Amino acid sequence: MNLERELVFCYIEEDNIQRAYFRVRPLLTISGDVQEEAQRLWPDDGCLRIVPDRNEQHTFKDRMRTLGGYCVMNLLSIPADANKIRTNKNYKPDKGEKNQFILYSDTVQSLPEHTFYEVIEAKADDFASAAEKAVTPLFYIREDDTLFGPVRKAEPAKPETAQEAAGVLYPLTCPDGSERVLLCIEHKPAATEAPAPAAEPAAKEEALPIGKPLQILDQNKNFEETLQSLDQPLSKGANLLHQEDKPSESAAPKAPEKPLSGTPLFHASMRTSVPQPKNKLQEVVSAQWRVARNEPPTAPLPAGAKMHQIENPVEIACERMRAAWQVPEAQNQLIDFLLSLDGMRAKLEPRLTALPENTPLQKVLQSRLEDMEAERLSVLLQLDKAKADLDAYRRTVIDGLSSKAKAEVAQLEASKAEYEASIEALNKQQAALIAQRDELTRRVDELQRTELPAALAKALTDAQIAAPVNGIPLHLSPVSGENAPAAELIRRVLDTFAASGMSIQRNTAIALLALLGICPRIGLATTAPAAAATLARNIAVRLGWENSFAHQVTPEQKPVLAPQPAESTAAVLLTSLAAYAPLERITKVFLARNAQNLTRNPAFEAHSWPIITLPALNTLPQLASENRAPISVSALKEFTSASAATPAEIDQVLAPMLKLIAPLSGATMQELHAFVGACTAHMEGGLAAACDWAILLWIIPCLERNAKTLAAIKPLLGEYPLSLGALQA
């Protein structure tokens, strides 16, 4: 079928509303249903992408949306070289464009008032409600076996019986899920010239009124009397087999008694005219409707076939099953019997899954279920094959392991010989070392007596483990640590606070880790210094920094940092003194009762550092170390290196608040930028949450809390709840 020379009834849909993309799905021509043909011609979906014609670039979208759900693709008068259907250059199924061909919009037209008529089963008096359901401009109403119409959808009126016409009736499953019946009547355009006068038609017999049933039975008889009157034996004259032998017409006739004169007579066959139907359209629609829905397919009987009444086993079975189904106790037994019949389940399941009341979702789920069942069977086959190959696989593995073991044994034997030679060489070296040890022991004894004090002090100083000249050494001895992902670092801090009897947010743990990884000096303000010191120690212990953590409480305690191994842990000094001098490679945490004790100092004014204000603390338990790997400084550096904000963005956000405090040093701004960038990458809330913490730790402690500054900064903190809460506290 060549759809490019047809008037095609189509379904139009806007499959992409944001970009105003439309496409048509061909459904029907006057020759029949063309959905399968369209699927073959225009895969993947059997649709054509509509593109604007050059004459309607600006009205394309509005006109397409006024066509409704159905339209026609008019290709009747299109020249062969016009090429209205072309390949879609934007065809990309992986990106959602599944239409391989395009159609120019000038061929997409509204439904005409000819060719396609929907037939709706309803009462003729319900023409108004039927017009709301119809999709074609003109439609017919079928009431019982009578066809009324056509009815105009836009201006419905009570219809008359249908006029004579020739058409074909097609049931059609539409893409919107509805079942419609369309009547196709070939449309012949009016001729430009009037036809020549025709001969006077022969007189026709008066036709019966259209729409009224034909009464051929005696209305005075009941049903039984009518059957008895019709139950008459066949006449022998109705069957040529029972006629008596007659002389053949070809036999010579008897000679007449008197000779004939005049024009000779001859036998001519009589032609009888076939009566024309009273209403072709009415009879075609009724016949096709009846055949499609009620009548089974028939076949011509052979000549001479004997006819006798037989019992229909299906009818008998249906009657008895209907009677048995009326007994509720017998229903389950009846169902079990039906399912036990050979082949019944295989024939019944497709019927159940194809019921018309199934929704589109149920059909899709049923299709997926069938695919899953196919996959399950495929997996079972693969499993059976795997079980069959299991023994062979085991033998292969055992043979491979045996060969590998033999090779390893040979290699071990060769290594054993090498090790024995190495042991012998080491024994010789050991003897030489023992001799050197004896010499060194003698030398040490000599140094102990003569140059021990000066030499020992110099050696300890070079190794950075010498005690101060005056005071008590406070040793910080970092150990080798391991790297850990960000999630592990955050989880350890949260677990530490939970074990200490405190609950904190995830963002709080992130802010604490960022400060430890970025800032060499951190302020800690609390009304309970002892509990805060316990909390700091618990954090250091759970991070594996117990040996590299110390608490300085008196001026006599002098911190001494031991040599740091590769990938060492962080060295943290918690001090309760007011000495603000930085210590190289040591993170110094200042502990004070309030933030003013930390900010009113020339060192803080020259180089500000973040200040954490803790809430009221109760007595905290002292946690024991866990059998977990220590966290290295490199892990903290990697945690803080993931920046998600640029310094320009941070300055733009914090500029209004920074103007209300004294300018910060360049080193402080670098620490603040690094802190916000790292927290933006890890915190819930992103840049806003990170800036809230930066304001809380750097800007709020430096703010002069007078009426002027408070009035200026409060309107700026509407998006920063932590800072606003701390300012109002």
N, C-alpha and C positions, 0 to 999 in steps of 0.2 A: 504494500500500500504506500503510495506516494503522498505523504501528508503535506507536501509543499504545494499542492494544487487543490487544497481542500479548505472548506470552512469548518474550523475545529472548535468544538465546545470545550472550554478550558476552565481550570481553577486558578485564580490569581492569589498570591500571598506576598505579604511584605515580610520577608524572612530576616531583615535587619532594619529595625525601625530607626536606630541612631543614624545610619548612613543612607536611609531611604532606598534600600535595595529591594527590587521586586522581581518575581519570576512567575512563569505560568507553567501549569502541569496539564498537558493535553489529555482529555478524557474521552471525547466522543465525536464522531463524524456521522454523516447521514448513512454511511456504510457500516457502522458498528463501533464497538468499544475499541479504543486505540491505546489504552494504557500500556499494555505489554509492548506494542509496537513502538511507543514513545520511549519506553525503558531501553529497548534495543537500539533505537536510533540515537538517543541522547542520554547516555549514562552520565553520572552515577545514579541520580534521583529521578530520571525521566522528566526533567524540567529544563526550561530555557530561561537564561538570565535576560531580563529586559533592559535594554540600554536606550537612552533618549535619542530620538531622531533629531537631525540637525534643525528641524523646523519647530521643535518644542523643547528647547533646552531649559526654558524658564517655567514652563507649565507642566513638565513631566510628572513631578511628584504629586501635585494636586489632582491631575487627571487620573493618575493610576489609583489614587485612594478613593475616587468617586465611582470606580467601576464596581465596587462591592466585592463579593467573593467569587463571582463567576463572570466570564467574558468570552469573546470569540477571538481566535487567531485567523484573520481573514487573509488567505493567500490565494484567493480565486483568480484575481486579475493582476497578479504580480508578474512582471516579465521574467523570463528565465535568467536573464543576466543581472537582475536586480540584486540577487544574493542577499536576501533579508535574514537568512540564518547563517551565522559564521562561527568559526572557532573562537572560544573565549581565551584570550591571551592571559587573563588573570586567574586561570584555573589552577588552584592550589588546594587540594583536599586537606592537607595537613594544617592549613590556616583557615579552614572553614568554607572556602569557595569550592563547592562540589558540582557546579554546573559547567559542563565542558563546552557548551555552545551558547551563543547570544542571539537575541531576537530584537530587531529594531521596533521601537514603540509605535510606529505608524500602522503596523499590522495588528496591534492589540486594540480592540474596539469593544464597546459595550454590546450586550446581547441584543440582536435584532428582533423585530417583531415578526419573524418568520423562521422557518427551518426547525427550530428547537422549541418544543412546548412541553412543559412539565405536566404530568397527569397525576392528580391528587385524588385519593379516595376520600370522599366526603359527601355530604348532602348538598344538593343544589342550593338550598336556602342558606347554607353556611358559606356563601361565596366570600364574605368579608374576612372571616377567619382563615379561609383557604388562601386568600390573597396575601396574608401576612407570611404564610409558609412558603409560597412559591418563589422561585429564583429567576424564572424567565418572565419577560414582559407580558407575554400572553400564555395562558395555561388553560388546561381542561380539567373539569370535575367529573369523576366517574362515580355514579351512584347506582349500586347494584350492577346491572348490565347495560346501563344507559350512560352515554357520554354527552356532557353538556359543555358548551363553550364555543369558541374560546372566550376567556374572561381576561380583561385588561387589569394587570396588577396595580397600576397607578390609580385607576378609576374603576373599581370593581362594581359590577351591577349584576342583577339576577340573570343568569345565562339562559339562553334557549338551547334546544337540542342541537348537537353538532351537525354541520352541513357535510355534504358528500366530499370526500377527499381521499387520497391514497397515501398511506404513511406506514412507518415501521416503529414498533414499540421496543424500547431497550430498558431493562433494569440496570441501574448504574450505582456502583459503590463509590461514593464521593470521598475525597481526602479529609473532609471535616467529620467523617464518621457516620454520616447519614446515608440512608438507602433511598434513592429517588428513582422514579420511572419517567423516562423522557420519550416523547413521541416526535419522530423526525419525519417531516413532510418536505419533499423536495421543492425548493423555491425556484420558480421560473419567472424572470423579470418580464415586465410588460413589453410587448413589441412596439417598435416606433411607428409602424404603419398598421392601419386597420386591416384585418383579414378580408378576403373576398367574400361576397355574400354566399352563404351556404345554402344548400338545398333545404327545402322545407322538411323538417324532421318528421319521421313517421309517428303516428299517434301511439302513445305508450299507455299502458294500463295504469290506473291510478294506484300510487304506492300507499302502503299502510302508514299511518302516522308514526313519526320517529319518536322513540322514547316510551311507547306503550307496548306491553307484552302481547304476543300473538296467541290467541286462544284457539287451540286445535282439539281440545278434549271437551267432552260433554260435561258442562258444569252441574248438571242435575244428578250425576252419578258420584258416589263416593269413591275412595281409593280402591277398595276391594272390587267393586263392580267394574271399575275402569280396567283393572288387571284382567278380570275374567273375560271382558269383551275383547281385549287385545290378545288373549291366549287362545288362538284359533290355529288349527293345523294348516300347514302350507298347502296351497293348491298344486295339483299335479301340473297345471299349466305353467306354474312358476318355475319349473325345472324342465329343460328340454330333454333330459334323460328319460322322463316318464311319458313323453308324448308318443302317440301311436305313429307307426310308420306311414309316411305320406309319399306320394309319388314325387320324384325329384322334379324340381322346377326345370331342369335341363331336358327332361324327357319330352319327346315330341307330342304335341297336343293332338287330340282327336280331330279328325277332319270335320268341319262344320257340315251340317245338313245342307245348307245353302252356301254357295260361294260368296265371299266377302267382297265388298267393293268400297272404294273411297280411300282415304289416307290410312296407310297401315299404322297401327298403334304399337308403342314399345314401352317397356317397364322402366320407369325412372325412379332412382332413389329419392326419398323425401328428406329434405333438410329442415331440421327444426331449430329454431333460434333459442339460444341459451338465455334465460331471463337474467337481466342485469340486476345486481343487488340494489336494494332501495337506498342504502347509504353505505358506500364502500368504507369510509372512515369508521363508522359505527361498528360494522361487522369485522373489520380488520383488528381493531382494538379489542373487541370482545373476544374474538377467536384467539388472538395471541395471549391475552390475559388469562383465558381459561386454560389454554395449553400449557402455559408457563407455570400455573399454580395448581391446577386441579387434575388435568387429564394425563394419564401415563402415555408413553410413546406407543404407537400402534404399528402394525405391519399388515400388508394385504394378505387376505386368505387365498390359498390356491383354489383353482376351479374344481368344483365337485367335492369340496371338503364337507364332511358331515358335521353338523353342529348339534351338540347336546349339552344340557345343563350339568355343570360340575360344581362341586363345593370348593370354595376358596379357603385353603388351609390357613392363610394369613388372617383372613377375616374371622375364622373360627377361633384361632389362637388369641387374637386381640380381644374378642368378646369374653373368652374364658379368663384371660389375664385381667381384664377390667373387672370381672366379677370377683376374682380372687383378691384383687387389690383392695376391694371394699372391706375386706376382713383385716383389721390392723394386725392381728396375731400372725397372719400368713405373709405379711409384706417382706419381712427379713428372709423367710424361707424362699419366697419367690425370687428375691434378688440374688440369693446364693445359687439358686438353680440356674438363673440366666448367666451369671458369671462363670459357672462351671462348664458351660457349653464350649466346644472347641472353637477358637477364633473369636469368641464373643468379646473378650476384653480388648483385643487388638482393634476390633471394629468400633467398639463403644467409646474408647478413650478419645480418638480424634473427634468424634461427634460432640462429646462433652466439652472438649477444649475449644471447639469452634462455634459454641453457642452464640447467637446474635446479641444476647444480653451482656456478653463479656465486654468490659470497658477497654479502651486502648491500653491503659496501664496493665490490666490483667493479661492482655495479649502479649505485651512486651515481656512481662515477668514469665509467662509461659514459654516464650521463645528462649529467654535466658535459662530457664530451668532445663529445657531440652539441650541447650548448649552445654550446661553443666553436667547433664547426664552423659552426653557424648564424651566430655573430658574425663568423667569418672571411669567410663568403660575403657577409654584409652589408657588411663593410669593403671587400671587393673591389668590390662594386657602387658604394660611395661613391667608391672610388679611381678607377674608370672614369669616373664622373660628374665627378670633380674634374679628371681629365685632359682630358675633353671641354670643360670650362669654362675650362681654363688659358689658351688663346689669348684668349678674351673678357676674362678677368680681366687679362691683360697689357695688352691694348689700353685697358681702363678705367684701369689704373694709369698707363699712359704719358700718356693724355689728361689725367688729373688732375694729374700732375707737370708737364706742359707748361703747363697753365693756372696752376698755382701759380708756376712759374718766371717766366711773363710778369708776374704780379702782383708778384713780388719784384723783377724788373728795373725795373718802373715805380716801385716804392717806393725802390729804390736811386738811381734818377735824381733823384727828389725829394730824397732825403737828400744827394746829392752837391751839389745847389744850396745846401742849408742849410749843409753843411760848408764850402763855398767862402766863404759869407758869414761863417761863424765864424772861418775862417782869416784873413780880412781883419781881423776885430775883434781876433783874437789878435796879429796883427802890430802893431797899434796899441798893445795892452797891453805887448807885448814891448819896444817902443821906450820906453814909459814906465818899465818895470822896469829897462831898461839905464841909464836916467838915474838911477833910485833907487840902482842898484848902484854907479854911479860916486860918488854922494854918500856911500853907506855906506863905500866903500873909503877915501874921503878921511877919513871920520870915524874909521875903524879905525886908520888911520895916525896920526891925532892921538892916539887913546887909547893906542896902543902907546908913544908917547913920554911920555905924562903919567900916566894912571890905570890902566895895564894890570895891575900886580900885584894891587891890591885888587879891581878889577872882575872879573878872571879868577877869583880865589879865590872870590868871592861867587857868581858864575854857576855854577861847578862844584859848589859846595855845594848850591845850589838844585836842580841837576839830579841829585844823589845819585851823581855820578861823581867827586867830588873825592877826591884821595888824602889819607890821614891826615896829620895834622901831623907825627907821628913814626912811622916804620916804612915797610914795603914794602906797597903795595896788592895785595890778592889779589882780583882782579875775578871776580864771578859775574854773567854776562850772559845772563839767560833769553831765549829766542826764542819765537816763536809756535809753538804745538803744535796737535795735532789730537786729537780724541776717538777712542777705540778701544774695541771690546767687550772683555769680560772674557777671553774665550778668546785674543784677540790679546795682551793683557798677559801672561797666564800663559805663552803660547808663547814670547814674547821672553825671559822670564827663564829658562825651561828651556833655550832655545837658547844663551843666554849662558853658563850653567854648562857645557853640553856642549862648546861651543867652547873653554872654559877648561880642559877636561880633567877636569871633575867631573860626577858624576851625582847628581841630587837628585830627591826625590819631588814630585809635583804639589802636595801640601799645603804643602811648604816654600816653593815659589814664591808660593803664595797668602798665606802668613803674611808673607813679605818685602814684598809689594805692600801688604798691609794696614797694616804698620808705617810704610811710606813715606807712605801717604795719611792716617794718623791722628796719629802721634806726632811732635812737633817735636824731640824728643831721643831718640836711640837709642844704646845701648851695644853695642860690638863687642869681645869678648874673644877673643884668639887668641895662640898661641905663635909665630906667624910674621907679624908686623905688615906686613912688606913684601909678602908674598903676598896678605894680606888687603886691603891698599891697592890692589893691582893688580886684585883681584876686584871691589872697589867701583867702581873706574874703569871696568872692562869693563861692569858693569851700567848705569852712567850713560851710557856711549857707546851701547850697544845700545838704550837707551830714548830716545835723542836728546837727552840732557842734557849733552853734552860741554862746551858753552859755559857752562852754569850749574852745573858741578861744579868743586870745587877741594879741594886737600889742604893743610892747614895743619900745618907741621912745626916752625916756630920762632915764638917770641913776636913777632918783628919783623913777621911777616906779618899784615896787618890785612885781614879780609874786607870788600869793598865791593860792595854789591848795585846793579846798574844798574837803570834804570827798566824795569818789567815790562810788556811789551805785552799786548794782549788775548789770552786763552787761552794764557798763557805756560807754559813748561816749569817743572818744579820746580827750586828752588835747593838744592843739597846740599853741605854743607861737611864733609869728613872731617878731623878734627883729632886729632893725637897729643898735644895739650897737656891739662893737667888743669884748664883753664878751663871751668867748667860754666855760665857765664852764657848764657842763651838769646839767639838773634838773631831779630829779627822777620822773618817771611816766609822763613826759612832753616831747613831741616832739618839739624840738627847731629848727626853721627855720631861718638861718642867711641871712639877706638881705644886699647886697652890690652892688656897681656900676660895679665891675668887679671881675673876679675870683682871680686875684692876691691879692686883699684885703683880701680874705678868706684863701688863701694858705700860705701867708707869716706870719706865726704865729707859735710859739712853740707848741700850742695845736694841730694845724692841723698836724704838723710834727709827733707828738706823736701818734695821733689817727686820721687818715684821714677820711673824710666823703664825700659822693657824692655831686657834685656841678652841679646844673642845670643852664645853660646859656639860658636866654630867648631872643627871638628876639626883635626888636624895637616895643614898644607898644604905642598905642594911648590912649586917655582918654577912660576908660571903665565905663559902668554903674554899679551902686551898686544894686545888686539883692536883692529882698525881700525873706524872708523865705517862703517855701511852706508847705502845709498841708500834709507832708509825714513823715513817721516814721524816727527817727534818726538812724544812722548806728552805731552799737556798735564796740568796739575794737575787740571783738571776731570775728566779721565778717571779719575784716582785717586779723586777725591771720589765720582764716580758708582759706582766699583767698591766702595767701602766703605759706600755708602749703603744697599745691599741687605741689611738686617738681617733675620735669621730667628730671633732669640731676644730676649726682653724682659729688661730689667735685673733684674726680680724673679726670673726663672728662673735667670739667671746667678748672682745672689747666693745663691740656694738651693743651687746646685750647688757653688759655691766657698767657701761659708761655713765648712765644717770646716777647710779649708786656710788661709783668711785669719785664723782665730783663732790660728794658730801663729806669725804674724809681726806686726810692729808695724803699727798701722793706717795705711792708705794715705790720701793726700790726696784731696780730692774731685775735683780735676782728673785725678789718676791713675786713679781709679775710672771716670770718664767715658771716658778713653782705653781702659781695659780692657773696659768694656761695649761700646763701638763696635767694638773688635777682635774680640771673641767673636761679636757679632752678624753682622759681615761675613763672618768665616770660616765660621760655621755655614751661611750661604747658599751658599758656594762649595766648601767642603772635602768630600772623601769621608769619611764618618763623621759628618757633621753636628755637633751640639752637643758630643758626646763628644770628637771630634778637636779642635774649637776650644778647649774648656776645657783639654785636654792641653797645647796650645801656650801658653795664657794662664798656666798653672801653671809651665811651663818658662821663660817669659820674665819674669814678674813675681814669682812667689812663691818659686821655688827660689833666685834670687839674693838675696832678702831673708831667707832662712831661716838662723837660727843653727844650724850643723851640730854640735850636741852630741848626746850619747846620748839625752837626754830628748826633744828635738824629732824626732830620727830615728826613735825608737821610736813616737812619736805619729803621724808623717806617713806612714810606709811602709805601714801597713794601708789608708790612704786612697787610695793611688796604684795599687791593683790594676787599675783600669780605664784608667789613663793610662800607657801604656808609654814614651812619650818622657820624661816627667818622672821616672818610676821609674828609667830607665836613666841619666839625667843625675845623679840623686841618688846612685846607686851607683857612679858613675865616680870 
